[in-house]
Amino acid sequence: MKISDVRVRIVKNETSKIKASVSFTIDDCFVVHDIKVIEGNEGYFIAMPSRKSPDGGFKDVVHPANTETRELISGIVLKAFNEAKAAE
């Protein structure tokens, strides 16, 4: 799997814990939109696209199938986010 493109949209709302919305392309043929970069107590982390369920919780719409892929995606997304933030 090769992530061939990453697009970061920085959120300008200072009070929001969501700091960016990210889209990435896998192998130049599959795009995932609305990955959120969130500021937590121990730094930034990503949240995959999700949908609100009838019981009020949230369920991921798309997500990595294993830890290795989650760490790969997280690293690439957070690197792109940090580069976009530094370029502001």
DATANOR-V42367 format. One line per field, one symbol per residue. ss: DSSP state (H for helix, E for strand, L for the rest). Layout:
ss=???
This chain:
ss=LLEEEEEEEELLLLLLLEEEEEEEEELLLEEEEEEEEEEELLEEEEELLEEELLLLLEEELLLLLLHHHHHHHHHHHHHHHHHHHHHL
